[in-house]
Amino acid sequence: MLFIGYPKCSTSNKAKKWLNDNNIIFDLRDIKEENPQYEELKAWYEKSGLEIKKFFNTSGKLYREQGIKDLLKTLGSEELIHILSKDGMMVKRPILIDDNFVLVGFKEEVWRNTVLK
């Protein structure tokens, strides 16, 4: 499993603690140091079954400054994935990727029902 988070993000740290508490082995990737590339984001988006807007860090400074909320209404997924790929801080975190799933954001019940299945 690949865990993508940000060390200064409390939600990422909570999710990482949950994985460790449940003895889940994972590789760790800092989203700010190693920004997800377009191809990765596109594959994760397709595998996740989520709307593209779920991949945006809506509470982030960049999201607000760039008016992404309005762009979500007018741009297609390809253009939005390009926006996400420009700066890891635009991407919602944490992301947990496995062969069978992609989880975006940390909701313990969802992670428990998916990861511990």
C-alpha positions, 0 to 999 in steps of 0.5 A: 500500500502507498500512503500519501500524506503531509507531515504537518497535516493532522488528518494525515497523521491521524490516518498514519497512526490508524494504519500503524495501530492496525499493523498495516504495512505501507510505503510513505510519500510526502505529497509536498516533496513528491507531487503526484503526477498527472498520470498517477492522479488520473489512474487514482481518480479512475480507480477510486470511483469518486468525483474529481472534486473529492481529490481537491483540498477544499480547505487549502489556501491554493484552492481558495486563491485560484477560485477552484470552486468555480472551475469545478463547475466548468472544467472537465476532469482532464483539465482538473487533473492537470490543476491537481498535478501542478501542486501537491498542496492542492490535493486532498490528503491523505490518499491510500492506494492499494491494488484494489482501492483508492481512498481519499481523505480519512474517515475511519469507518470507510478505511476500516471497512475497506482496508481491514476487509 
